[in-house]
């Protein structure tokens, strides 16, 4: 799957904020946290009284008493006012924790992961020591030295949580620094600092943001915990101090414990929920762009207006007929780009139909449309895909039911399409069970043995017990072919299945595919850019350019007498192609 059909569109990698708004829990959590921050900023204006203003009449007063909405504490201070002022100190403590943890942990993780070597070894040793220290006990010991100093305590806790940032960032950077674009940046002369700031830092932004939410939640819990233990500043005001004061007078005013406990719990819960929502959003943003339904509808309407042609009836002799297929992708702020333009295609039983063209011509888009695995951002602008007399493009449920049974898929990069955690036998077994063929375990085992033998794998019992890393690339591709034919499909879509294989193994895989078409009477669509493979394997061929089929015909006719200039250029650029039949 080596085609990237789209221009990058930042608008349709919809913003984190817009995606969060689609999650009700995330909306509530974000709104609550914003309220806490605003209350902290405007505490002097919002609080009815000062944090330490005491009234004798308000001592242990119940809620809704003489202007005290939440009542008074044991010293006659207004609980609502102290909650509002406590938000300021709590937010202040959180900023210290996050700032120290981020500055030390993320920065050291960036440099250790990028430069590796002795720096990584030293940082690993330091973080191992910090992570072995018990936070609460260390903070209690610190109290004996510094007294009730909340900023210092929170800074120390930020230092103790820095290793979590370090390990997270370092692991991401170690993976990113192997990417080719980092090597390319180094080759063009960018300094290490510029590479880290421009490329590496951007790659770690998502886990840094997510981890920040959880560190803030733990910071609030720790601040409340040490204050509750009596290690907070008694002259100050925070939710933890309020909880400790309320607990001391719980027998005189039990309800006063509820308010700080409720605020602390809601704040921690909101941060955790927001962190989880951010994790989901950022992971989804990395995979796909979100396309508004309004754009999908408008794109289909515009396409229908521009191309009102009548679709041809499907070929009754063909097992698969594609009619007027059009596919597009978002482009710019409100537009879209059509990348497949009204494709017609027929594949008959036993026929191997090659789709050939340069990279970006739309070959894989046709294959993915037939399989129903287009990216989420793809716009299905029109057309029909008829399989055994049913339009599966118009019926997603029929498309889903057809995959694995009527339509099968043989991908490229076989080693990347096998799960390294399971043996070959288990992976084939999972696939067969998913087909719901009603087979017993013994029957499934016999079927797998037969499939492996049918693709030329010797000692199938032994191979079934091997893991993917223990077999060759050619054998892995044979295993994938086994998975494809397990459901006795009518159509097999093979997308560059021999690209990653050497010439000898490639020939063996092509022989297997050829025998499948002839012996099982399977229709096959073979997507490739290799004209030599097309000449060796295919019966008919469609030549694609810029999302259109520019020439179609019998392989011998296309190779001997190409009509289109583009086909002639493709043939002339393929140094190894010889006329078919010689």
C-alpha positions in Angstrom: 0.0 0.0 0.0 2.5 2.5 -1.2 0.2 5.2 -2.6 -0.4 8.5 -0.8 -3.2 10.0 -2.8 -3.7 13.2 -0.9 -2.3 16.6 -0.4 -1.9 17.2 3.3 -4.8 19.2 4.6 -4.5 20.6 8.2 -8.1 21.5 8.3 -9.3 18.0 8.0 -6.9 16.7 10.5 -9.6 18.2 12.5 -8.4 20.2 15.5 -8.0 18.6 18.9 -10.5 20.9 20.3 -13.2 20.1 17.7 -12.7 16.4 18.2 -12.9 16.8 22.0 -16.2 18.5 21.6 -17.6 15.3 20.0 -16.9 13.5 23.3 -19.5 14.4 26.0 -17.3 13.3 28.9 -14.3 15.3 27.5 -16.6 18.4 27.1 -17.7 18.2 30.7 -14.2 17.5 32.0 -12.7 20.4 30.0 -15.5 22.8 31.1 -14.9 21.9 34.7 -11.1 22.3 34.5 -11.6 25.7 32.7 -14.0 26.8 35.5 -11.4 25.8 38.2 -8.7 27.8 36.4 -11.0 30.8 36.0 -12.0 30.6 39.7 -8.4 30.5 40.7 -7.5 33.5 38.6 -10.4 35.6 39.8 -10.6 34.4 43.4 -10.4 37.9 45.0 -13.4 39.0 42.9 -15.5 35.8 43.2 -15.0 34.9 46.8 -17.6 36.5 49.1 -15.0 36.8 51.9 -11.3 36.6 52.5 -9.9 33.1 53.1 -9.3 33.7 56.8 -12.2 36.0 57.7 -13.9 34.4 60.7 -17.3 35.0 62.2 -18.3 33.6 65.5 -21.9 33.0 64.3 -20.6 31.0 61.4 -18.8 28.4 63.5 -19.7 25.0 62.2 -22.7 26.6 60.5 -24.7 24.3 58.2 -25.2 25.2 54.5 -27.5 28.1 53.5 -27.0 29.9 56.8 -26.9 33.7 56.9 -25.2 34.1 53.6 -22.9 31.1 53.9 -23.9 29.0 51.0 -21.9 26.0 52.0 -21.8 26.8 55.7 -18.8 27.6 58.0 -15.9 25.6 59.3 -14.8 25.1 62.9 -13.1 28.5 63.0 -16.2 30.4 61.6 -14.7 30.8 58.1 -16.9 30.7 55.0 -16.3 27.3 53.3 -17.3 28.6 49.8 -14.8 31.4 50.0 -12.0 29.1 51.2 -12.8 26.7 48.3 -12.5 29.5 45.9 -9.2 30.7 47.4 -8.0 27.1 47.7 -8.4 26.7 43.9 -5.7 29.4 43.5 -3.2 27.6 45.7 -4.0 24.2 44.2 -3.6 25.5 40.6 -0.3 27.2 41.7 0.9 23.9 43.1 0.0 22.0 39.9 1.8 24.5 37.7 5.0 24.0 39.8 4.7 20.2 39.6 4.0 20.2 35.9 6.7 22.8 35.1 9.5 21.0 37.0 8.5 17.5 35.8 8.2 18.7 32.1 11.4 20.8 32.2 13.6 18.0 33.7 11.9 14.8 32.4 10.9 15.8 28.9 14.2 17.7 28.2 16.4 14.9 29.5 14.3 12.3 27.6 14.7 14.3 24.3 18.5 14.5 24.6 19.0 11.0 26.0 16.8 9.4 23.3 18.4 11.4 20.5 22.1 11.2 21.4 22.0 7.8 23.3 25.4 6.6 24.5 26.8 7.7 27.8 24.2 10.4 28.3 21.4 7.8 28.1 23.2 5.5 30.5 23.7 8.3 33.1 20.1 9.4 32.8 18.8 5.9 33.1 20.8 5.4 36.3 19.5 8.7 37.7 15.9 8.0 36.8 16.1 4.5 38.3 17.2 6.0 41.6 14.5 8.7 41.6 11.8 6.1 40.8 12.9 3.9 43.6 12.3 6.7 46.2 9.0 6.7 48.0 7.4 10.0 47.3 5.3 10.5 50.4 8.0 9.4 52.8 10.5 11.8 51.1 8.1 14.7 51.3 7.5 14.0 55.0 11.2 14.0 55.6 11.5 17.2 53.6 8.9 18.8 56.0 11.4 18.4 58.8 13.9 20.4 56.9 11.9 23.1 55.2 8.8 23.3 57.3 5.3 23.8 55.7 6.6 25.1 52.4 4.2 24.0 49.7 6.1 25.4 46.7 9.3 23.5 47.7 7.3 20.3 48.4 5.6 20.5 45.0 8.9 21.2 43.2 10.4 18.1 44.8 7.3 16.1 43.8 7.8 17.4 40.2 11.3 16.1 40.3 10.1 12.7 41.5 7.6 12.5 38.7 10.1 13.6 36.1 11.3 10.0 35.4 7.8 9.2 34.0 8.2 11.9 31.5 11.8 10.9 30.8 11.0 7.3 30.1 8.0 8.2 27.9 9.7 10.8 25.8 12.9 8.8 25.5 11.1 5.7 24.2 9.3 7.8 21.5 12.5 9.6 20.5 14.4 6.4 20.1 11.8 5.2 17.6 11.5 8.5 15.8 15.3 9.0 15.4 15.5 5.9 13.1 13.0 7.4 10.6 14.4 8.4 7.3 13.2 12.0 7.5 15.5 12.5 10.5 18.4 11.2 8.5 17.4 13.4 5.6 17.4 16.5 7.9 20.9 15.6 9.1 22.2 15.1 5.5 21.0 18.6 4.4 23.0 20.1 7.2 20.5 20.8 10.1 22.2 20.8 13.5 21.2 18.4 16.1 19.4 21.1 18.1 17.4 22.2 15.1 16.4 18.6 14.3 15.3 18.0 17.9 13.4 21.3 18.1 11.8 21.1 14.6 11.2 17.4 14.1 11.7 15.3 17.2 9.8 17.6 19.6 6.8 17.7 17.3 6.7 13.9 17.3 6.5 13.7 21.1 3.9 16.4 21.7 1.0 14.0 21.9 2.4 11.8 24.7 3.7 14.8 26.5 0.3 16.5 26.6 -1.5 13.3 27.7 1.0 12.6 30.4 0.7 16.1 31.7 -3.0 15.5 32.5 -2.2 12.5 34.6 0.7 14.3 36.4 -1.6 17.1 37.3 -4.1 14.7 38.7 -1.5 13.0 40.8 -0.1 16.4 41.9 -3.5 17.4 43.2 -3.8 14.1 45.1 -0.3 14.5 46.6 -0.9 18.1 47.7 -4.2 17.2 49.3 -2.5 14.2 50.9 0.4 16.0 52.6 -1.9 18.8 53.7 -4.3 16.3 55.1 -1.4 14.7 57.1 -0.8 18.2 58.6 2.3 19.0 56.6 0.7 21.8 54.7 0.9 25.5 55.5 -1.7 26.1 58.3 -1.7 29.8 57.5 -2.4 29.2 53.8 -5.5 27.8 52.2 -5.8 24.9 49.9 -8.2 22.1 49.4 -6.0 19.7 51.2 -5.7 22.0 54.2 -9.5 22.5 54.2 -9.9 18.7 54.2 -7.6 18.4 57.1 -9.4 21.1 59.1 -12.8 19.6 58.3 -11.7 16.1 59.3 -10.4 17.4 62.7 -14.0 18.7 63.4 -15.9 15.9 61.7 -18.0 15.1 64.8 -19.1 18.7 65.1 -19.7 19.4 61.4 -19.5 16.2 59.3 -20.9 17.8 56.2 -17.9 20.2 56.0 -15.7 17.3 54.9 -17.9 16.8 51.8 -17.0 20.0 50.0 -13.2 19.8 49.8 -13.4 16.0 49.2 -15.9 16.5 46.4 -13.9 19.3 44.7 -10.7 17.3 44.9 -12.3 14.1 43.6 -14.1 15.9 40.7 -10.9 17.7 39.7 -8.8 14.5 39.6 -11.5 12.7 37.8 -11.9 15.4 35.2 -8.1 15.5 34.5 -8.0 11.7 34.1 -11.0 11.7 31.8 -9.6 14.5 29.8 -6.2 12.7 29.5 -7.9 9.6 28.2 -10.0 11.7 25.7 -6.8 13.4 24.5 -5.1 10.1 24.1 -8.0 8.9 21.9 -8.1 12.1 19.9 -4.4 12.3 19.2 -4.1 8.7 18.2 -7.1 9.1 15.9 -5.5 12.3 14.4 -2.3 10.4 13.7 -4.2 7.8 11.7 -6.8 9.8 9.8 -8.5 13.0 9.1 -12.0 13.6 10.2 -14.3 14.7 7.3 -17.6 16.5 8.1 -20.7 14.8 6.7 -21.6 18.1 5.1 -18.5 18.0 2.9 -19.2 14.4 2.0 -22.7 15.3 0.9 -21.7 18.4 -1.0 -18.9 16.5 -2.8 -21.2 13.8 -3.9 -23.8 16.3 -5.1 -21.1 18.3 -7.1 -19.7 15.2 -8.6 -23.2 14.0 -9.7 -23.9 17.4 -11.3 -20.5 17.4 -13.2 -20.7 13.8 -14.3 -24.4 12.9 -14.9 -23.5 10.0 -17.2 -25.6 6.8 -17.0 -23.7 3.9 -15.5 -23.4 0.8 -17.7 -25.0 -2.5 -16.6 -22.7 -5.0 -14.9 -21.4 -7.8 -17.1 -23.5 -10.8 -16.3 -20.5 -13.1 -17.0 -18.2 -11.3 -14.7 -17.8 -12.2 -11.0 -16.8 -8.6 -10.3 -17.9 -5.5 -12.2 -16.9 -2.0 -11.3 -19.0 0.8 -12.8 -18.3 4.6 -12.7 -16.1 4.4 -9.5 -15.1 7.8 -8.3 -13.0 8.5 -5.2 -11.8 11.8 -3.7 -10.2 13.3 -0.7 -10.5 16.6 1.2 -8.3 19.4 -0.1 -7.9 22.9 1.3 -10.4 24.4 3.7 -13.7 23.4 2.1 -12.8 21.6 -1.1 -12.0 18.1 -2.3 -9.9 16.5 -5.0 -11.1 13.6 -7.1 -8.3 10.9 -7.5 -10.2 8.1 -9.3 -12.3 9.2 -12.3 -15.3 7.0 -13.3 -13.5 3.7 -13.5 -15.2 0.7 -15.3 -13.7 -2.8 -14.7 -14.8 -6.4 -15.3 -13.1 -9.5 -13.9 -14.3 -13.0 -15.0 -13.8 -16.3 -13.2 -10.3 -17.7 -13.7 -9.0 -14.4 -15.1 -6.0 -12.5 -13.7 -6.6 -8.8 -14.4 -3.6 -6.6 -14.0 -3.8 -3.0 -13.0 -0.6 -1.2 -13.8 0.6 2.4 -13.6 3.0 4.8 -12.0 2.9 5.5 -8.3 -0.1 7.8 -7.4 -2.1 6.7 -10.5 -4.9 5.4 -8.4 -4.3 1.6 -8.6 -4.5 1.0 -4.9 -7.5 3.2 -4.5 -9.4 0.9 -6.8 -8.2 -2.2 -4.9 -9.1 -0.6 -1.5 -12.6 0.4 -2.8 -13.3 -3.1 -3.9 -12.2 -4.4 -0.5 -14.0 -1.6 1.4 -10.8 -0.5 3.3 -10.4 3.0 2.0 -9.1 5.5 4.7 -11.7 7.2 6.8 -11.2 10.5 5.1 -11.9 9.0 1.6 -14.9 10.4 -0.2 -16.9 7.9 -2.1 -18.1 10.2 -4.9 -20.0 7.7 -7.0 -20.1 4.4 -8.8 -21.0 0.8 -8.2 -19.1 -2.4 -7.3 -21.1 -5.5 -8.3 -20.1 -8.8 -6.8 -22.1 -11.8 -7.8 -25.0 -9.6 -8.8 -25.1 -7.4 -5.7 -23.8 -3.8 -5.4 -21.6 -4.1 -2.3 -20.5 -0.4 -2.5 -24.0 0.7 -1.7 -24.4 -1.8 1.2 -21.6 -1.6 3.8 -23.0 -4.7 5.6 -22.8 -6.7 2.4 -19.2 -5.4 1.8 -18.3 -6.5 5.3 -19.8 -10.0 4.8 -18.0 -10.4 1.5 -14.6 -9.7 2.9 -12.7 -13.0 3.7 -15.4 -15.1 2.1 -16.2 -13.8 -1.4 -13.3 -11.3 -1.6 -9.9 -12.0 -0.2 -6.7 -9.9 0.0 -3.1 -10.6 -0.5 -1.0 -7.6 0.7 2.6 -6.6 0.1 5.3 -6.6 2.8 4.4 -10.1 4.1 6.5 -9.8 7.2 4.7 -6.7 8.3 1.3 -8.3 7.9 1.8 -11.2 10.3 1.5 -10.7 14.0 4.8 -11.4 15.7 3.1 -12.5 18.9 1.4 -15.6 17.5 2.5 -18.7 15.6 1.7 -19.2 12.0 -0.8 -21.9 12.9 -2.6 -19.8 15.4 -2.9 -16.8 13.0 -4.4 -19.0 10.3 -6.7 -20.6 12.9 -8.0 -17.2 14.1 -8.7 -16.2 10.4 -10.6 -19.5 9.7 -12.6 -19.2 13.0 -13.6 -15.6 12.0 -15.1 -17.0 8.8 -17.6 -19.0 10.9 -17.4 -22.1 8.7 -18.7 -24.4 11.5 -15.5 -26.4 11.7 -14.2 -28.3 14.7 -10.7 -27.7 16.0 -9.5 -30.9 14.4 -11.1 -29.9 11.1 -9.5 -26.5 11.3 -6.1 -28.1 11.9 -6.5 -30.4 8.9 -7.6 -27.5 6.7 -4.6 -25.4 7.7 -2.3 -28.3 6.9 -4.0 -28.7 3.5 -3.7 -25.0 2.8 0.0 -24.9 3.6 0.7 -27.9 1.4 -1.3 -26.4 -1.4 1.0 -23.4 -1.6 4.1 -25.6 -1.6 5.2 -25.4 2.1 6.9 -28.6 3.2 6.5 -29.9 6.7 3.3 -27.9 7.4 3.0 -29.3 11.0 6.4 -27.8 11.8 5.7 -24.5 10.1 2.5 -24.1 12.1 4.5 -24.0 15.3 6.9 -21.2 14.1 6.6 -17.5 14.6 6.8 -15.0 11.8 10.4 -14.1 12.5 11.4 -17.7 12.1 10.3 -18.0 8.5 11.5 -16.3 5.3 9.7 -13.6 3.4 8.7 -15.9 0.6 7.2 -18.4 3.1 5.4 -15.5 4.9 3.8 -14.5 1.6 2.7 -18.1 1.1 1.1 -18.0 4.5 -0.8 -14.9 3.6 -2.0 -16.5 0.4 -3.2 -19.4 2.6 -5.2 -17.0 4.7 -6.7 -15.4 1.6 -7.9 -18.7 0.1 -9.1 -20.2 3.4 -12.7 -19.0 2.7 -12.7 -20.2 -0.9 -13.2 -16.7 -2.3 -14.5 -15.8 -5.7 -12.1 -12.8 -6.1 -8.6 -12.2 -4.8 -7.2 -8.7 -4.7 -3.4 -8.8 -4.7 -1.7 -5.5 -4.1 2.0 -5.6 -5.0 2.4 -9.1 -3.4 5.9 -9.7 -4.8 7.5 -6.3 -4.3 9.5 -7.2 -1.2 10.6 -10.6 -2.5 13.7 -11.5 -4.5 13.4 -12.7 -8.1 13.5 -16.5 -7.4 10.9 -16.3 -4.6 8.8 -13.9 -6.7 8.6 -16.4 -9.5 7.4 -19.1 -7.0 4.7 -16.9 -5.6 3.5 -16.0 -9.1 3.3 -19.7 -10.0 1.1 -20.2 -6.9 -1.2 -17.3 -7.9 -1.4 -18.6 -11.4 -2.4 -22.1 -10.2 -5.1 -20.6 -7.9 -6.7 -18.8 -10.9 -6.6 -21.9 -13.1 -7.4 -24.7 -10.6 -9.9 -22.9 -8.3 -11.3 -20.7 -11.1 -10.7 -17.6 -8.9 -10.9 -14.1 -10.4 -7.9 -12.1 -9.5 -7.0 -8.4 -9.6 -3.3 -7.9 -9.5 -2.1 -4.4 -8.7 1.5 -3.7 -9.6 3.9 -1.3 -11.3 6.1 -4.1 -12.6 5.3 -4.7 -16.3 7.4 -7.8 -16.3 5.1 -9.4 -13.7 2.1 -8.4 -15.7 3.5 -10.0 -18.9 4.3 -13.2 -17.0 1.0 -13.6 -15.0 -1.9 -11.6 -16.2 -4.5 -12.3 -18.9 -5.8 -8.8 -19.3 -4.4 -5.5 -18.2 -5.7 -2.0 -17.4 -3.1 0.8 -17.7 -3.8 3.7 -15.3 -2.7 7.3 -15.3 -3.9 10.2 -13.1 -6.9 8.2 -11.8 -8.1 7.0 -15.2 -7.8 3.8 -17.2 -6.1 5.0 -20.4 -5.8 1.6 -22.1 -7.3 -1.8 -21.5 -6.9 -5.1 -23.4 -5.4 -8.5 -23.7 -1.9 -8.6 -22.3 -0.4 -9.8 -25.6 -2.1 -7.0 -27.6 -1.1 -4.4 -25.1 2.6 -5.4 -25.1 2.8 -6.0 -28.9 0.7 -3.0 -30.1 0.2 -0.4 -27.4 -2.1 2.3 -28.7 -1.6 5.1 -26.1 1.5 7.1 -25.8 1.6 6.6 -22.0 1.5 2.8 -22.4 4.4 3.0 -24.9 6.4 5.1 -22.4 5.8 2.6 -19.6 6.9 -0.3 -21.9 10.0 1.6 -23.1 11.0 2.4 -19.5 10.8 -1.2 -18.4 14.2 -2.5 -19.5 13.5 -6.2 -18.7 10.2 -6.5 -20.6 10.2 -8.9 -23.6 7.3 -9.5 -26.0 5.0 -12.1 -24.7 5.0 -15.4 -26.4 8.6 -15.4 -27.6 
